[in-house]
Amino acid sequence: MLTYKNILVTAATAALVFWAVPGVWAGDDSQKAAEGHQCGAEKCPGAAPDFVLKDLDGKDVKLSDFAGKKIVVLEWANWDCPFVKPHYQNKTFAKLIDQYVNAKEGEPEKKVVWLTINSTHYAKPEDHKAWAQEHQLKHPILADPTGHVGRLYKATHTPHMYIIDLKGHIAYQGAIDNAPLGKVPENEKYVNYVEQALDALLAGKEPSVKETKPYGCTVKYPLQQETSKQAGA
C-alpha cells in the first residue's frame, strides 16, 4: 500500500541518486552553467568554471562539452588592443592553431580546441565577423558583451590565456609568451608559454610553468551597473 511515508522515502532516494551522478548540472542555461565547475571549487581546486557563449553563427558553445575529449585553450581578445594586433599580424595564434588544433587531410582528429573570447563591452557582432574574415579565422569566436564569463575567469588583459586539461582543470593561465609587442627581454630567449604547456599536457605531463603575469590592454568590461541592466533586459 502506497503511504505518504513511502512517497517521501522514494522522493528522497531519487534526489540522492540525481546528485550522486557525476557530471549532472543544476541547470543548462548559460547563467547557471557559468556558476562553476560541476564538482565545485572546494572538491576540485583550480577547476575551470563552465560557461555557454554563442559563436558567430549564433550556436551555443559549452565548455563542459569538451570535458574528457579535448584540451581547451581560451584566448581573451580585443580587436582594438595594440598588444593583440601583432599576434594576429605575425600569426602567433594561427601557427599554434594550425599545429595543435587543425588536423591535415588523413590525420586523426587532434586533442586541442581553441576558443577566442571577446569581453569588450562595445564590440558588436559585425566587428567579430569582420575580424574573423580579415584574418581568415575558422575556430570559434565567442562574444561575451556582459563580461560575465571574463569576470568568472578573472581575465584582466588582452591577450590573457587559459589552458584547461582533459579533467576540466586550469593547467596554465597568463601570458601567451614573454615578448610583449614582439620584444623579447634582453638576455632572454623567446618562450611561448602556451606551446610549452600544450606540449606537456599532450605528453601526459603537467606544465612546468603553470602561471605567468599577463601583459596587454586591460579587458574593457562594461560597468557593473550596465551589466545588471543587460541581464535584466
Secondary structure, DSSP 8 states (H G I E B T S, - for coil): ---HHHHHHHHHHHHHHHHHSTT--S--SHHHHTT--TTHHHHSTTB----EEE-TTS-EEEGGGGTTT-EEEEEE--TT-TTTHHHHHTTHHHHHHHHHT---TTS---SEEEEEEE--TT--HHHHHHHHHHTT--S-EEE-TT-HHHHHHT--EESEEEEE-TTSBEEEEE-SBS-GGG---TT----BHHHHHHHHHHTT---S--B----SEE-----HHHHHHHHH-
